[in-house]
Amino acid sequence: MSRWTGRKNKELQAKLGAPSSLSSAAEVKADIKQQVQAKAEALLDEIKSEMDRRRSAFEQERRNLIARQRQERARLKQAQELRAIAEKRERQSRLPTGLKALWFRLTGRYAPIKKAIEAEAEASRARDQSERQALVHRQLNDHRKLTADHRRKLDRDRLTASALRHQQNPPASFHDRQPQISR
């Protein structure tokens, strides 16, 4: 070693100790391998606990999202029902009643009013359906976004765990293989 380092033997012995007290290269290699495996196992455990924490956080967030979306749909339904009742009353108030209705029917003015009111009612139903569909579409996008974000995080954790497992048990390299001699 003194030739490699350019130092005298006495200096090396003072710094490193007696050569008999030093570990062999195989012992040092085994010790380092054991330390790396212990660290990798600790990292794997940490990743697993992080994945569990993320999974439970995702489930809680998903439950909150579902509850919030149900409330939104219920509010929309209630608002549409109240609006439909008000619009129906307004449309009914435009229809003539009593003798006036009889007179409008005889003169032919009742049918166009009734037709216009029916068209308005159909437009209102279509508008309400469109609002419900837009809400459902937005809510589905919110749910897909939440799920995709969760899957992306889980995939990243799985990839990291897989890399650590591969590092712990690497495949035999070309140089580590024992030559097979056939006779």
Protein Blocks (a to p, Z undefined) as FASTA:
>chain_A
ZZmnopafklmmmmnopfklpccfklmmmmmmmmmmmmmmmmmmmmmmmmmmmmmmmmmm
mmmmmmmmmmmmmmmmmmmmmmmmmmmmmmmmmpcghjllmmmmmnopmmmmmmmmmmmm
mmmmmmmmmmmmmmmmmmmmmmmmmmmmmmmmmmmmmmmmmmmmmmmmccddfklpccdd
dZZ
